[in-house]
């Protein structure tokens, strides 16, 4: 009986972790607008290095310094939205083209 419950328990644990991850992402503003995402990213950049440093000191580890980089979340978000919308806008045309090519291929096979 325990062997049958194990997959259900695993599913519940994974589902709970996924739900918690989505909740935290939403709560921190990562699923909002580009400006909210930028604020959340800036907050993470300010908060994580001291926390990581505290844990590495506690554990006695030595990590290399964190790289500094400029990253615009809103620009990346906008680029992603444009890319997805562009792909969706040409999807019907591409589907039609691929259908025509598929029919041609099938006709050639039948001949």
GIRA-V888732 format. One record per helix or strand of 2 or more residues. SS is the DSSP state (~ for helix, > for strand). FROM is the first residue (numbers start at 1). LEN is the number of residues. If there is no record, write none. Layout:
SS;FROM;LEN
SS;FROM;LEN
This chain:
~;2;26
~;34;26
~;73;38
